Amino acid sequence: MQVAMIGAGYVGLVSGACFADFGHTVCCVDKDPAKIEALNRGEIPIFEPGLADLVAKNVREGRLTFTTDLAPTVRNAEAVFIAVGTPSRRGDGHADLTYVYQAARDIAAAIDGYTVVVTKSTVPVGTGDEVERIIRETRPDADFAVVSNPEFLREGAAIADFKRPDRIVIGTEDERAKGVMTDLYRPLYLNQSPLLAMSRRTAELTKYAANAFLATKITFINEIADLCEQVGANVQDVARGIGLDNRIGSKFLHAGPGYGGSCFPKDTLALIKTAQDYEAPIRIVETVAAVNSQRKRAMGRKVIAACGGSVRGKTIAVLGLTFKPNTDDMRDAPSIDVITALQDAGARVKAYDPEGMGAAKAMLTDVDYATDAYDCARDADALVLVTEWDLFRALDLRRLKTALAAPVVVDLRNVYRPDEMRRHGFTYVSIGRP
Ligand SMILES: NC(=O)c1ccc[n+]([C@@H]2O[C@H](COP(=O)([O-])OP(=O)(O)OC[C@H]3O[C@@H](n4cnc5c(N)ncnc54)[C@H](O)[C@@H]3O)[C@@H](O)[C@H]2O)c1
């Protein structure tokens, strides 16, 4: 099948490469010429484990190409995916649909023959109706269907998630389009990934409901962690004690600095806005978003408290900047709030991240960047572990203690054991553990 993927970012590039690997012929289109030039030189603009090899293989075998030229790509395609960004709209938190609607107009002008236009971007309920209206208005003659196919992949494990999804959600009432979608995903369907067919609006809402539920689960355990700290309980034991209950499940029960990243913060906000517009407010998600945004900066105060109440003139080492390991994505990363809170309190910040420092440099000011974890710790008055990269899970504690000016470690991911850290002579603070 001929596939056009509009937007070659985290989702478009992974989806395009995976569809090509299933045997389809895929052309990824992006309006950013630098990104396309890099891809055509064989460079991958993002860090995602396994992606470079997958892209190289499919380019070599002639199933995957990249271009900035949307019209001929769409003209040849049977399925056109919209995988452009849907960030928060500045000021009000609604999803900004500018890129989706621009893509719809560009696609409309180029459609030739029956075409299934598939929204893979995370979009509010009713966006598919508007995409359909735009295409119909631009090209009353066009033969097309608009389908919602939300993407559930996680950065850092994106290829495995795309190739072995828990489920595939297809939102359309058009039988012909459903047939095209089933053909596209047939290789997965044979592997028994359930393909759920539903209405387009239901599919759009399903994506937001999934992200809002996961954000709620994280926020729940974070607040239980705060209570653990007050009553002398251990949140990791609580999480295990409830997570082994199949009705609850153990995933997303790791207490930490608050959720971040390119999806949960913006998607919870967008769902809140949609629900308010339809006069069906989802108060639980409103609370989750408010609690989480307070929490990230509160983690800065936790570090200040661990340093004896003041960090003015002190140097704080920050390990891990990206919102989670195995990605270079810095969008809404908790590290940003932690670092700015420390800088506001007069600290100098030194940081190290194996993949995120390039993106961080554009988002943070006055941060010194280190060459590795020990270089980061050198002469610092405290060390904060913000992102649990594997690289930071087995640090040489003796070496770390020698490098630091004061042996203070604030572990926002509960990577280390409190008894072991104390035995090594650290003042050790973690999340929700005595
Ligand atoms: N990143 C994730 O983990 C993830 C997971 C599931 C769903 N999503 C959703 O997928 C969508 C894309 O997210 P992303 O992280 O891949 O975004 P991204 O910012 O990495 O990529 C979007 C790309 O689209 C390009 N673009 C924008 N308008 C265009 C146009 N008119 N024509 C061609 N290219 C255009 C941009 O240049 C950019 O390269 C969002 O709606 C997001 O919520 C993301």
PDBQT file of the ligand as one rigid body, heavy atoms in Angstrom, charges set to zero:
ROOT
HETATM    1  N1  LIG A 501       5.600  12.066  21.044  1.00  0.00    +0.000 N 
HETATM    2  C1  LIG A 501       4.855  11.079  21.509  1.00  0.00    +0.000 C 
HETATM    3  O1  LIG A 501       5.310  10.264  22.328  1.00  0.00    +0.000 OA
HETATM    4  C2  LIG A 501       3.430  10.919  21.061  1.00  0.00    +0.000 A 
HETATM    5  C3  LIG A 501       2.733   9.733  21.349  1.00  0.00    +0.000 A 
HETATM    6  C4  LIG A 501       1.418   9.591  20.921  1.00  0.00    +0.000 A 
HETATM    7  C5  LIG A 501       0.801  10.633  20.227  1.00  0.00    +0.000 A 
HETATM    8  N2  LIG A 501       1.488  11.792  19.976  1.00  0.00    +0.000 N 
HETATM    9  C6  LIG A 501       0.815  12.848  19.220  1.00  0.00    +0.000 C 
HETATM   10  O2  LIG A 501       1.302  12.827  17.886  1.00  0.00    +0.000 OA
HETATM   11  C7  LIG A 501       1.350  14.148  17.350  1.00  0.00    +0.000 C 
HETATM   12  C8  LIG A 501       2.766  14.445  16.872  1.00  0.00    +0.000 C 
HETATM   13  O3  LIG A 501       3.634  14.446  17.985  1.00  0.00    +0.000 OA
HETATM   14  P1  LIG A 501       5.223  14.439  17.821  1.00  0.00    +0.000 P 
HETATM   15  O4  LIG A 501       5.786  14.285  19.188  1.00  0.00    +0.000 OA
HETATM   16  O5  LIG A 501       5.600  13.469  16.751  1.00  0.00    +0.000 OA
HETATM   17  O6  LIG A 501       5.458  15.939  17.288  1.00  0.00    +0.000 OA
HETATM   18  P2  LIG A 501       6.789  16.542  16.658  1.00  0.00    +0.000 P 
HETATM   19  O7  LIG A 501       6.760  17.986  17.004  1.00  0.00    +0.000 OA
HETATM   20  O8  LIG A 501       7.974  15.714  17.018  1.00  0.00    +0.000 OA
HETATM   21  O9  LIG A 501       6.593  16.371  15.085  1.00  0.00    +0.000 OA
HETATM   22  C9  LIG A 501       5.666  17.064  14.308  1.00  0.00    +0.000 C 
HETATM   23  C10 LIG A 501       6.283  17.310  12.940  1.00  0.00    +0.000 C 
HETATM   24  O10 LIG A 501       5.270  17.792  12.056  1.00  0.00    +0.000 OA
HETATM   25  C11 LIG A 501       5.857  18.725  11.164  1.00  0.00    +0.000 C 
HETATM   26  N3  LIG A 501       4.788  19.528  10.558  1.00  0.00    +0.000 N 
HETATM   27  C12 LIG A 501       3.954  20.408  11.149  1.00  0.00    +0.000 A 
HETATM   28  N4  LIG A 501       3.072  20.894  10.258  1.00  0.00    +0.000 NA
HETATM   29  C13 LIG A 501       3.328  20.286   9.079  1.00  0.00    +0.000 A 
HETATM   30  C14 LIG A 501       2.740  20.356   7.780  1.00  0.00    +0.000 A 
HETATM   31  N5  LIG A 501       1.682  21.154   7.514  1.00  0.00    +0.000 N 
HETATM   32  N6  LIG A 501       3.269  19.598   6.800  1.00  0.00    +0.000 NA
HETATM   33  C15 LIG A 501       4.326  18.794   7.063  1.00  0.00    +0.000 A 
HETATM   34  N7  LIG A 501       4.910  18.675   8.270  1.00  0.00    +0.000 NA
HETATM   35  C16 LIG A 501       4.416  19.421   9.264  1.00  0.00    +0.000 A 
HETATM   36  C17 LIG A 501       6.830  19.488  12.045  1.00  0.00    +0.000 C 
HETATM   37  O11 LIG A 501       7.828  20.142  11.282  1.00  0.00    +0.000 OA
HETATM   38  C18 LIG A 501       7.390  18.357  12.925  1.00  0.00    +0.000 C 
HETATM   39  O12 LIG A 501       8.557  17.792  12.356  1.00  0.00    +0.000 OA
HETATM   40  C19 LIG A 501       0.859  15.064  18.468  1.00  0.00    +0.000 C 
HETATM   41  O13 LIG A 501      -0.514  15.282  18.310  1.00  0.00    +0.000 OA
HETATM   42  C20 LIG A 501       1.106  14.257  19.720  1.00  0.00    +0.000 C 
HETATM   43  O14 LIG A 501       0.229  14.603  20.764  1.00  0.00    +0.000 OA
HETATM   44  C21 LIG A 501       2.794  11.943  20.369  1.00  0.00    +0.000 A 
ENDROOT
TORSDOF 0
